[in-house]
Amino acid sequence: KVLLLKNTPDDGPDKYADAIRARGYASICVPVLETGLVNLEDLEIIVKQANAKDGYAGVIITSARACEAWRTVVERLHSTLGDQLPQQTGMFVVLHMKYHTKSFRDKDMSWSMVPFYVVGEATATALRNINQAFPNSPFVPMDIRGAAETGTSERLAHFIIDDLGNINGNRTLFYLTGDKNRDTLPKILQRGGFEL
């Protein structure tokens, strides 16, 4: 038997366990780390802001854990606000541009108006799942950019600069990140004139 000191994946078979089994051994996975979400109260305050578009030019999410944090906050807001929750109604006008789609809504500003920049298709899918779980919510991301085109933080940073480089006004991006994060993306964006 081979002892694997790691979590088993949630989204399918474990490639390490499969490789070990293919060589005639059995494996046991023992998780040695526990990941926890922090600062959820701060995130909830930010997500509840009515004029999200006025506060941020975009949101950067580079991991499934960050998607999990956003979803947790959306679930909390839906359970605490209930009937007081504003609903996304009205017409969306969609304009297809160079790299992205922009949505414009009558009157209300919500998180659906803010572009969410992601690394990889798995992160994009996790955000789309929030949208499917809470349709018509003003707190869910609808404008998801990057995904397969931006498989690394460096590529995502350059994608954001190309995508938002010509905007006038607010150049502040909201970045959900873990405590062990490289500074590649922040440095590139700051050199490009963005604030995180």
LUMNU-164619 format. One record per residue (C-alpha): residue number from 1; residue in one letter; chain; x, y, z. Coordinates in Angstrom, 1 decimal, decimal comma, always signed. Layout:
# residues N
NUM	A	A	X	Y	Z;
...
# end
This chain:
# residues 196
1	K	A	+0,0	+0,0	+0,0;
2	V	A	+1,1	+3,6	-0,7;
3	L	A	+0,1	+6,4	+1,6;
4	L	A	-0,8	+9,6	-0,3;
5	L	A	-0,7	+12,7	+1,9;
6	K	A	-3,3	+14,7	-0,1;
7	N	A	-7,0	+15,3	-0,6;
8	T	A	-8,9	+13,3	-3,1;
9	P	A	-10,2	+15,4	-6,0;
10	D	A	-13,9	+16,3	-6,0;
11	D	A	-14,2	+16,4	-9,8;
12	G	A	-13,1	+12,9	-10,8;
13	P	A	-10,5	+10,2	-10,4;
14	D	A	-7,2	+10,9	-8,7;
15	K	A	-4,4	+10,7	-11,3;
16	Y	A	-1,8	+9,7	-8,6;
17	A	A	-4,0	+6,9	-7,2;
18	D	A	-4,7	+5,7	-10,8;
19	A	A	-0,9	+5,7	-11,6;
20	I	A	-0,1	+3,7	-8,4;
21	R	A	-2,9	+1,2	-9,1;
22	A	A	-1,7	+0,8	-12,7;
23	R	A	+1,6	-0,4	-11,3;
24	G	A	+0,0	-3,0	-9,0;
25	Y	A	-0,2	-1,1	-5,7;
26	A	A	-3,1	+0,1	-3,6;
27	S	A	-3,2	+3,6	-2,3;
28	I	A	-4,8	+5,4	+0,6;
29	C	A	-5,3	+9,2	+0,6;
30	V	A	-5,0	+11,1	+3,9;
31	P	A	-5,7	+14,8	+3,8;
32	V	A	-3,0	+16,7	+5,8;
33	L	A	-4,2	+20,2	+5,1;
34	E	A	-7,6	+21,8	+5,6;
35	T	A	-8,5	+24,9	+3,6;
36	G	A	-10,7	+27,4	+5,3;
37	L	A	-12,4	+30,6	+4,0;
38	V	A	-11,5	+33,8	+5,8;
39	N	A	-12,8	+37,4	+5,7;
40	L	A	-16,3	+36,2	+4,6;
41	E	A	-17,9	+39,1	+6,6;
42	D	A	-15,7	+41,6	+4,7;
43	L	A	-16,6	+40,0	+1,4;
44	E	A	-20,3	+40,0	+2,2;
45	I	A	-20,2	+43,8	+2,9;
46	I	A	-18,5	+44,4	-0,5;
47	V	A	-20,9	+42,1	-2,4;
48	K	A	-23,9	+43,8	-0,8;
49	Q	A	-22,9	+47,2	-2,2;
50	A	A	-25,5	+48,4	-4,5;
51	N	A	-23,3	+50,2	-7,0;
52	A	A	-20,7	+47,5	-7,6;
53	K	A	-20,0	+48,9	-11,1;
54	D	A	-19,1	+52,2	-9,6;
55	G	A	-16,6	+50,6	-7,2;
56	Y	A	-14,7	+48,2	-9,4;
57	A	A	-13,7	+47,9	-13,1;
58	G	A	-13,6	+44,2	-12,6;
59	V	A	-13,2	+41,2	-10,3;
60	I	A	-10,3	+38,8	-10,5;
61	I	A	-10,8	+35,2	-9,3;
62	T	A	-8,0	+32,7	-9,9;
63	S	A	-9,1	+29,6	-7,9;
64	A	A	-12,0	+27,3	-7,1;
65	R	A	-11,7	+28,4	-3,4;
66	A	A	-12,3	+32,0	-4,4;
67	C	A	-15,4	+30,9	-6,3;
68	E	A	-16,5	+29,0	-3,2;
69	A	A	-16,1	+32,1	-1,1;
70	W	A	-18,2	+34,1	-3,5;
71	R	A	-20,9	+31,4	-3,6;
72	T	A	-20,9	+31,2	+0,3;
73	V	A	-21,6	+34,9	+0,5;
74	V	A	-24,3	+34,8	-2,1;
75	E	A	-26,0	+31,9	-0,2;
76	R	A	-25,8	+33,9	+3,0;
77	L	A	-27,2	+37,0	+1,4;
78	H	A	-30,1	+35,1	-0,1;
79	S	A	-30,9	+33,4	+3,2;
80	T	A	-30,7	+36,6	+5,3;
81	L	A	-32,3	+39,1	+2,9;
82	G	A	-35,0	+36,8	+1,5;
83	D	A	-37,8	+38,9	+0,1;
84	Q	A	-35,9	+42,1	+0,5;
85	L	A	-33,5	+41,0	-2,1;
86	P	A	-33,6	+43,0	-5,4;
87	Q	A	-34,2	+40,9	-8,4;
88	Q	A	-32,5	+41,2	-11,8;
89	T	A	-35,3	+42,1	-14,1;
90	G	A	-35,4	+44,2	-17,2;
91	M	A	-33,8	+44,1	-20,5;
92	F	A	-30,1	+43,4	-21,2;
93	V	A	-28,5	+44,8	-24,2;
94	V	A	-25,5	+42,8	-25,3;
95	L	A	-22,7	+44,3	-27,5;
96	H	A	-20,0	+42,0	-28,8;
97	M	A	-16,6	+43,7	-28,9;
98	K	A	-13,0	+42,7	-29,5;
99	Y	A	-12,5	+40,2	-26,6;
100	H	A	-15,7	+40,4	-24,6;
101	T	A	-19,3	+41,1	-24,2;
102	K	A	-20,6	+44,2	-22,4;
103	S	A	-24,0	+44,2	-20,8;
104	F	A	-26,0	+47,4	-20,1;
105	R	A	-29,1	+47,4	-17,9;
106	D	A	-31,7	+49,9	-17,3;
107	K	A	-31,3	+51,8	-13,9;
108	D	A	-29,9	+49,1	-11,5;
109	M	A	-26,2	+48,5	-11,2;
110	S	A	-25,3	+45,0	-9,9;
111	W	A	-22,5	+42,5	-10,0;
112	S	A	-23,8	+41,2	-13,3;
113	M	A	-22,5	+44,4	-14,8;
114	V	A	-19,0	+43,8	-13,6;
115	P	A	-16,6	+41,6	-15,6;
116	F	A	-15,2	+38,7	-13,7;
117	Y	A	-11,7	+37,6	-14,9;
118	V	A	-10,7	+34,0	-14,3;
119	V	A	-7,8	+31,6	-14,9;
120	G	A	-8,9	+28,4	-16,6;
121	E	A	-12,2	+26,8	-17,6;
122	A	A	-12,8	+25,2	-14,2;
123	T	A	-12,9	+28,5	-12,5;
124	A	A	-15,3	+29,9	-15,2;
125	T	A	-17,5	+26,9	-14,7;
126	A	A	-17,6	+27,3	-11,0;
127	L	A	-18,8	+30,9	-11,5;
128	R	A	-21,4	+29,9	-14,0;
129	N	A	-22,7	+27,3	-11,5;
130	I	A	-23,3	+30,2	-9,0;
131	N	A	-25,4	+31,9	-11,7;
132	Q	A	-27,4	+28,8	-12,3;
133	A	A	-28,0	+28,2	-8,6;
134	F	A	-29,2	+31,8	-8,1;
135	P	A	-30,8	+33,1	-11,3;
136	N	A	-31,9	+36,7	-11,2;
137	S	A	-29,7	+37,5	-8,3;
138	P	A	-27,9	+40,9	-8,4;
139	F	A	-24,9	+39,2	-6,7;
140	V	A	-23,9	+36,7	-9,3;
141	P	A	-21,3	+37,1	-12,0;
142	M	A	-22,8	+37,0	-15,5;
143	D	A	-19,9	+38,5	-17,5;
144	I	A	-17,1	+35,9	-17,2;
145	R	A	-13,9	+36,6	-19,2;
146	G	A	-10,7	+34,8	-19,7;
147	A	A	-11,1	+31,1	-18,9;
148	A	A	-9,4	+28,8	-21,5;
149	E	A	-7,5	+31,8	-22,9;
150	T	A	-5,9	+32,6	-19,6;
151	G	A	-4,3	+29,5	-18,1;
152	T	A	-1,8	+31,3	-15,9;
153	S	A	-1,8	+34,4	-13,7;
154	E	A	+0,6	+36,1	-16,1;
155	R	A	-1,6	+35,5	-19,1;
156	L	A	-4,6	+36,6	-17,2;
157	A	A	-2,9	+39,9	-16,2;
158	H	A	-2,0	+40,7	-19,9;
159	F	A	-5,6	+39,7	-20,9;
160	I	A	-7,0	+42,2	-18,4;
161	I	A	-4,7	+44,9	-19,6;
162	D	A	-5,7	+44,3	-23,2;
163	D	A	-9,4	+44,1	-22,2;
164	L	A	-9,6	+47,1	-19,9;
165	G	A	-6,6	+49,1	-21,0;
166	N	A	-8,5	+51,8	-22,8;
167	I	A	-11,1	+52,5	-20,1;
168	N	A	-11,4	+56,0	-18,7;
169	G	A	-12,2	+56,5	-15,0;
170	N	A	-12,1	+53,7	-12,5;
171	R	A	-9,1	+51,3	-12,8;
172	T	A	-9,6	+49,5	-9,5;
173	L	A	-9,9	+45,7	-9,6;
174	F	A	-11,3	+43,5	-6,8;
175	Y	A	-8,9	+40,5	-6,4;
176	L	A	-10,0	+37,5	-4,3;
177	T	A	-6,8	+35,6	-3,4;
178	G	A	-5,4	+33,2	-0,9;
179	D	A	-2,7	+33,9	+1,6;
180	K	A	+0,0	+32,0	-0,4;
181	N	A	-0,2	+33,8	-3,7;
182	R	A	+2,6	+34,9	-6,0;
183	D	A	+2,8	+38,6	-6,9;
184	T	A	+3,1	+38,1	-10,7;
185	L	A	-0,5	+39,2	-11,5;
186	P	A	-0,5	+42,2	-9,1;
187	K	A	+2,9	+43,5	-10,4;
188	I	A	+1,9	+43,2	-14,1;
189	L	A	-1,5	+44,9	-13,4;
190	Q	A	+0,1	+47,7	-11,4;
191	R	A	+2,6	+48,4	-14,1;
192	G	A	-0,4	+48,5	-16,5;
193	G	A	-2,0	+51,3	-14,4;
194	F	A	-4,5	+49,2	-12,4;
195	E	A	-5,0	+49,2	-8,6;
196	L	A	-6,0	+46,0	-6,7;
# end
